[in-house]
Amino acid sequence: MLEEVFRDEWGRVLAALVGSLGDFELAEEAAQDAFAIAAERWPREGQPENPVAWLITTARNRAIDRIRRNRAFETRAEQLARELADQPEESMDETTTFPDERLELIFTCCHPALALDAQVALTLRALGGLSTEEIARAFVVPFETMSKRLTRAKHKIRDAVIPFAVPSDELLPDRLAAVLTVVYLIFNQGWGDGRSELAAEAIRLGRALAQLMPDESEALALLALMLLNDSRRAARFRDGELVLLDDQDRSLWDLAEIDEGRELLQQAIARHDTGPYLVQAAIADLHLEESRDWSEIAALYGALAELTHSPIVEMNRAIAIAEIDGPQQALELVDQLPLSDYRYFHSTRAEFLRRLGRNAEARVAFGRALQLTASDPERSFLGGRMSELRPQSEADWDEFWTYTLDDLKETFESGE
Amino acid sequence: MPVSVSEPAIRLVLEENLRVSHLKGMPMKYALVIYNCLADDGTPPPRRPEVLAPINALLARPEVTAWQRLTDTDSATTVKTVDDSTLFVDGPFIDSKEYLGGIIVVEADNLDGALAIAKELQEARASSVGAIEVRPILEEG
């Protein structure tokens, strides 16, 4: 019961505190105090009618306590604070309606003045309520490293006065794109490793964004994209092995998520604002069909390439072209791309070479992909491909058309 | 001594003082540290009149409270400590193509304000090299 309140309301409570206190760490400590008090009191006295208001009010009081103990005020406030300390327990103002400031909080966490990895960590901490340890594990980074990363970011917000605000209209498009990037990075980190908790967290964040910014088609589209991908999570791995999209057991797909994703996609399309997430969501939708419309998919990748100028998108378009015009054409397209550090570039080339019967070159390309690959299921899949190299059923486009963590990082960094 | 001020008012006064990173009502000060880049042959970037005009206009704005351009690094001398001795060494502190060209002090409500000025300045310089570092000024007292 308290666990659920914590999960759902941590972001809202923290947002209200960061706004008024101007100090992230103080806000966190105050929020933690409030939740701890709730954990002790609510089982005894019952949950208050407005838990969020109770938590925010309590946390504010705790913050004031902390300030009183730690700082010397040279104003009348100090005198008043002393007098307040002599009074009996303050009354809680449970009837106050606190505005939802989570948007301000997420834009603060994703401010460009913070490094991308700090934006990701801070968003998970502030809005997701994940512990430092949980975040460190999710990104396979030592606890100390993650702890320092978070502390540095919080101090920078305080010392450089990164504003706690939804950006002005002229700044909003770029800033929103940054927020969506962070959320999608979190999703991919979880999805790529098959770690559903992190992907679920990203979807929760995506839902909050869609709810708070229902007029932004890209926010709706991102949620659609994540849901359409996530719907297949139960079918993607079998005994730790990667299962190709066409080989997946469709009865394991989450139909509710597919329906919701498609509904959101339609809502986003209805706004007539084309953005990269909208196009990606449309592509994800097309990939769910049993018999895929490759020319439509290729056309959408073309549109996406124009929006993002990303060589990875060009690569994915070539994969669709291979289905229409054959692997020779596709190989020529792919060979022009500057992607020699990208493992899927090599595995894509390898597939085309294999289909052209150029087995020796295909083996070399698979080997190169293997050197660069990060996960065991991928290693196993590529290794299997390498050792077989005989005609197969349809290749796995599952991994190819999905943006990965590397891809997004590259797209983000090259875009600036 | 009984307190006549109501409780919410007390809290409001306290909260107003909690924003300790800067005093309420006084804007933040930021230093814009201007870095230039030497050409491959070691020469500094030329001073182009068409670029100077918009830059000078920016420097004349009220939110820009101080600025200084520096001479080139050829005229720099560095004072450092080596083996407990204080030495004077010819040249800038860091010997690289990137060098400190000047410093500008601006006032802004928050980092976004300072970044906006820096962005304008960087775009006015119309230079693909060099950069501007933005850092808050530490106010004493």
Boltz contact constraints between the chains, C-beta under 6 A:
constraints:
  - contact:
      token1: [A, 20]
      token2: [B, 15]
      max_distance: 6.0
  - contact:
      token1: [A, 21]
      token2: [B, 18]
      max_distance: 6.0
  - contact:
      token1: [A, 22]
      token2: [B, 19]
      max_distance: 6.0
  - contact:
      token1: [A, 22]
      token2: [B, 21]
      max_distance: 6.0
  - contact:
      token1: [A, 64]
      token2: [B, 14]
      max_distance: 6.0
  - contact:
      token1: [A, 67]
      token2: [B, 18]
      max_distance: 6.0
  - contact:
      token1: [A, 73]
      token2: [B, 17]
      max_distance: 6.0
  - contact:
      token1: [A, 77]
      token2: [B, 13]
      max_distance: 6.0
  - contact:
      token1: [A, 77]
      token2: [B, 14]
      max_distance: 6.0
  - contact:
      token1: [A, 77]
      token2: [B, 17]
      max_distance: 6.0
  - contact:
      token1: [A, 80]
      token2: [B, 10]
      max_distance: 6.0
  - contact:
      token1: [A, 83]
      token2: [B, 3]
      max_distance: 6.0
  - contact:
      token1: [A, 84]
      token2: [B, 10]
      max_distance: 6.0
  - contact:
      token1: [A, 113]
      token2: [B, 111]
      max_distance: 6.0
  - contact:
      token1: [A, 158]
      token2: [B, 21]
      max_distance: 6.0
  - contact:
      token1: [A, 160]
      token2: [B, 111]
      max_distance: 6.0
  - contact:
      token1: [A, 160]
      token2: [B, 136]
      max_distance: 6.0
  - contact:
      token1: [A, 161]
      token2: [B, 21]
      max_distance: 6.0
  - contact:
      token1: [A, 161]
      token2: [B, 28]
      max_distance: 6.0
  - contact:
      token1: [A, 161]
      token2: [B, 110]
      max_distance: 6.0
  - contact:
      token1: [A, 161]
      token2: [B, 111]
      max_distance: 6.0
  - contact:
      token1: [A, 162]
      token2: [B, 111]
      max_distance: 6.0
  - contact:
      token1: [A, 163]
      token2: [B, 110]
      max_distance: 6.0
  - contact:
      token1: [A, 163]
      token2: [B, 112]
      max_distance: 6.0
